[in-house]
Amino acid sequence: MKSLLAYLDADLPYVFSYSPLCADGYGAGAQRVAELNGRIAILTQLRDSLVHRTPWLAASDDSADQQAV
């Protein structure tokens, strides 16, 4: 936690540099990315199922609102 405190009040880099000293932390980060990818896949599947059953919800313009009325 102490190593993160320095970043709280600093501008973060757009991309962090790789450091072999942080290899253990990268494993935790990779696990989190995998968890998020799983959640994204589930949400994508739910969205696609909903849109398949109610295609007017996929419209990107105001026609979806007009069809719903």
N, C-alpha and C positions, 0 to 999 in steps of 0.2 A: 504494500500500500504506500509506503514511504516513497517508492520510486515514482508513483503516479502523482504525488502531491505537487511536484515541480511543474506539471502540465496544467494544473487547475487555473493558474493565472497567466499562462503563456499562450501565445499563438501556436496552434498545432500545425505540423507540417502537412501538406496535402497527401504525401505518401511517406510512410515511415521507412527508414532504412533497416535492412536486415542486420541483425547482430547475433552471432553464435551464442553470446552470453544469455540471450533471451529464448533459447530453444524450447525450454519447458513451457514458457508462456505462450509460445506459438502453437503448441499442442492444444492448449485450452482455447485459444482463438479459433483454431481449425475445428474443434468440437462445436463451438458456438455457431460457426458458419454452417456446419452440417445440420445442426438443430434448426436454424433459421431456414435453410433450404427445404427441410422437411415440412415446416409450417407453411412456407410459401407454396409448396406443391399441394398441400391439403386445401389451402385457401383458393388456389387456382382451380382445383377440381370442383370445389363447391360453387365458385363463381360460374364456371363453364356449365355446370349442371343447371344452375338457376337460369342462366341466359338461354340454354337449350330449351327449357320448359317455358320461358317467357321471353321470346326473342325481341320484343319491343324494348326491353330493358337495355339491350346492347346498343341501341341507337345513340349516336354521339351528339345529336342536335335536339331541337325542341320537339321534334315529331314524337318522341317517346312520351312527353308530357301530354301532347294532344291526343295520342292513342289511348292513354290511360283514362282520359275523361270520358 
